[in-house]
Amino acid sequence: MKIPIYILVICAAILMTAAVSTASYSFDGFPVVTRTSGTVNGGVYTGYVPCGGTTTLTGSFGVPEGTVKWAYLYTGIWGGTENYEGWVNVTFNNYSGNSLGPVHLQGKNDTNPHVWCSSHGKYWIYYNVTDLVCAGNTNTAVVSKINSTVGGFDGRVYGIVLVTVYEDGSNEMQYWINDGSDSLNYVTSNNDGITHFDGPLLDNATTAKLTMVHLTGYEPSCDDCLQFNGHPLDTGMITNLFELNTWDVMEYTVPSGNNVMYSRGGDEYVNICNTILTLERICGDVTGNGVVNTGDVILLSNYVGYPGYILRSELAGDVTGNGVINTGDVILLSNYVGYSGYSLNCT
């Protein structure tokens, strides 16, 4: 019997969905790719708690006020080897639904849809907690080992990360949130990797920041194991433990197709899990240093009064929002910096 083509298409779609939603063990890990991206009038909150060398870790996260648009909770567990198995428990704001709660980590046999297991038993676990985050309040995550079922499952917690995208009507922010668990190692010569931030950047952005999570970092230390669009970034502060760091990459951005390349340096095993790129258009920040202060007033005044001055963001200089930059903007920005009660209206 001949199967109608539309049924074949539906079946293929189901199979593709199943492949995407099911994780499995991979010694080389899983590529770091974009999970979500977009633009909000608000911000991206990234909070983390590093490891304490224990099998129980609690993270408290002060999420800003606003409307939560997207939120993921991440946590890392050390299994000991890929041959060991055990149970851990993960709760968020005392809740254990949405795949939270007890999870059986099974090393090389793991098939949990929200778990990446790589190398010799490194787990990076992720949960969609968009509906569970309480904006404007302290949010609490608890990760703890329950027991070992096969071998000497270690269960120590590498760390916990909460990433939240929120709207609060403030400055315009563009974001890419990439995740995975790229297991760089000497065994298979998986020495370096790359992650992309596809698409055009926000026009007239005044800040650009790159945030990265190293499940495990560098020993010996490495000063140049990271490049943004081919420009080296200092990685000398990264230890061999769980790390979350942020770099200012504004001067290295290109209009479209930005990327990050990373390597393991002299370390035998390095895991890269999250790369987050954010660009912000801050009204009044004509110097582009991320804050609005007297330096912006002085530069804007010179820009209006004399030729030859360049604003880091011309859009940020139109604080009256009337489409032109003139003395009215200088006066309003001066009042905004010097007194309370004034508001800026960049377009």
N, C-alpha and C positions, 0 to 999 in steps of 0.2 A: 504494500500500500504506500502511495506517495504522500509524504507529510507536507502539509501546506507551508509555504515559505514563512508566513507570519508566526507560525508556531516555532519554527526553527530559530527565528530571531529572538523570540521571547525566551526560549531555553538558553540560548547563547548569553543573553543578558543576565539571566539568573546565575549561570555558571561564572560569569565575570564578577558579579557581585559577591558570590561566595568566595572567590579567590582573593578579592580585595579585603573582605572582612575577617578572614581566617589567618592568624599568624602561625608561625612555626619556628623551630630552632634553625639558626644559621650561624656557623662559626664566624663568618665575615660580617654578620649583622645585617642591618636593613638600611637602605639609603635614606638620607634626610631630605624629605620633599615637602612641598607646601601643603599644609592641611587646610588653612584658611587664609584669606587675604581680603582687604577692603579698605574703606575709608570711613571714619566716624568723626563727629564733633565731640571729642572726649579723649580717651586715652587707652593705653594698654598697660595694665598692672602686671608686673612679674615679681612674685615673692618666692623666696626659697629658704629652706633650712638645711644646712649641710649635715653630714654624718657625725655621729658622736661615738662611733665604734660600738654601738649597742644594737640589740635586736628589737628595740622599741624606740620610735622617734615620733615626736609631736611637733607639728608646725602650726603657727598662728599667723594669719595673714590679714592685715588691715586693708581691705578693699575699699577704694574711694566711693563716695556717693555717686549715684547715677543709675542708669538702666543697663543691666547686664545683657550684652548681645551674644557673647560666646565665652565659655570658660572650660578649661581642661586642667585636671589634676594629674601630675606625674610623680612617680616614685621609683627608686631603684633598689634592688635587692641583690646581695651577693650570695650565690648558691654554694660556693665551694668548688665544685666541678660540674660539668654538664651531665655527670652520671648520678648526681644526687637529686632528691626530690623532697619537697616539704610544703607545708601550708603556712600562709601569712594572712593577716586580717587587715583590711583597709576601710576606715570610716571617714566621712566628711560631714562636719557639723552634726555628729552623732547619728548619721544616716548610713545605711548599708545596702540601699537599693541601687539601681542603675549599674549593675555589675559590681558594685562595691561589696564589701564584706569578705568572707573567707575565699581565698583563691588557691588552688593547688598548682604550684609551680613544679614543672616536670622535666626541667633540663632539656636534653636533646629530644625528648618525647613530647615537649610542650606544644599544645595546639590552642591555647587560650586566645580568643579573638582580640583581646586588648593587652597582650603581652608580647614584647620582643625579647627573646632569649638569644644571647650570642656568646662567642668565645667560650671560656671555661666556666659558664654559669653566671653570666651577668644579665640581670633582668631589668628592663625599663618598661614600666607598666603605666597605662594611660586610661583616664576616665573622663567622659563628658559630664561635667557638673554644672552646666549652664543654668539649670533650673534649681540648683541647690545653693548657689552663692548668694550671700546676703550683702548687698552693697551698702557701704557706710557703716559696716560692722566688722568685728573680728571673726574670721572664719577659721575653723580648726580641723586639721587632718591628723589622724593617728594611724601609724603603720607599725605592725608588730608581728613577730614570728609566733606561730601557734605550735608547730612541732615539726619533726623530721620524719619522713615516711620511707625514704630510701637513702642509705648511706648517712654520712654526717652533714646533712644540709645545714649550712651556716646560718643564713637568715639575717645577717646584719644589714641595716638599712643605710644605703648610700646617702640618700637625701630625699627631700620632697620639694616640688615646684608647683606653684599655682599661677596660671596665666589667664588673665581676664580682660576681655575687650568690653568697654563700657561707653555709653553716651551720657554726657552731662551738659551739652550745649556750649562747651568751651572751644578751644582751638581745634582746627581741623588736623586730624592725624591719619596717615596712611600706614598700613601694616601688612607684613607677611609673617605668618607663624609657621615655621617648618619644623617637622619632627621626624624621628626615626631612631636608629641606634647603630651607627656605622662603626663597626669593630675593626679598627686599624690594628694590624698585627704583623709580626715578622714571619710567622709560620707559612702563610699563604702569600706573603709579599703584598698584602693589602696595605700599602704604605701611605696612601693619601686619598682624599675624596673631595667632592665639590657639591655644593648645594646652590640652587638658583632662586632668584626673586624676579620672576618673569613679569613683563609688562612695564608701562611707562611710570615714571615717578611723579609725585605731586609737584605741580608747578609752584615755583617760588617758596619752596620749603626752606625753613631757617635752621632746622636741626635734622640730623640723621644719625641714628644710633643702632649699633649691632650688639645683640645680646646672645651669648652662647652658653650651653650647658655641656660641661665635660663630665661624663659619668665617672671616668678615671682620666687623669691627666698625665703629666710628664715627670719621669724620673729616669735619667737626669733631666734637669730643667731645659726648656727650649725657648729661645727668645724670638724665633721667627717661624713658628709653625702655623701661621695663619696669614692669609692674604685676602684683602677685599678688592676685587677688580684688579688683581695683580699687584696691589700696594701692600707691603708687609705691615702687619700689626704686631705690637709688642705682646708676647705671650709669656714673658719672663716671670710674671706673678703667679702663673698656674702651677699648682703642685700636683702630686700624683693622687690626690684625693678628689672628692666630688667638688666641682667648681661651677659657679655662675659668674660671668664677667660681662662688662659692657664697654664698648669702644665708640668713640666719636668718629664717624666715617663720612661726615658731610663733604669734606674736600675731595673724597675719592669716588663719589657717586657719579654715575652716568645717566643720561636721560631715560634709558631703557635697557633691560637685560643685565642687571647687576648680579654678582655671584660672590661666593666665598669659597676659597680653596683652603684645605687644612691637611696637615701631615702629622706623622707620629714622631718625627725627630729621631732621637736615639732611644726612645722608650719602646719596649717590645709590644706593649698592649695599650691602646688609647681608644676610648669610646666617645664619639661625638653624638649627642642626642637631640638637642634643640638649637636652632638658629632663628632669631627673631630680628627683623629689620623694621624700624619705625621711623617715619619722617613726620615732622610737625611744622605747621605754619603758625608761628606765634605772632599775633597781632602786636605791632609796636617794636618787635625785636629786629630792628634794622641792622644791628651789628652782627646778628646771627650767632650770639653766644648762648642762647637758650634762656635768657632772662631779660626783663624790661627794666632799665634803670637810666641814670643820668647820662651814661655813655650813648644811649640811643637818642636822647634828646639833643645832645651836642652834635652827633653825626647828622641827624635829620635837619638840624638848623643849618649846618654847613652845606648840606646837600641842596637845600632850598635857596640859600643866600649866595653860594659861590659855585662856580663850575668845577668839575674835576673829581667830585666825590662820588663814590659808588656805594650803594646800599646792598647788603648781602641779599636782602629780599625787598624789592620795590613794593610788592603787595603789602608787606608788613608796615610800610611807611604811610599808607593811606588810612590813618587811624580814624578819620572822620567818615570814611566809607562813601565819599562822593565821587570817586573815580579819578581824582587828581591829587598830586602831592604839592602842598603849598604851606604858607605860614599858618593856616588854620590847623594843619596837622601838628606843626611844631608846638603851637599853643596848647592844644588838647593833650598831646603827649607829655608836655611839661607839667600840666595840671594833674594828669594821671599819676605821674611819678611823685609829684610833690605833695598831693593832697588826696584825701579819701573821697569817695562818692562819684568819681568820674569813671566812665566806661568807654572802651575803645570799640570801633565798629569796622575793622578791616573787611574789604570785600575780596 
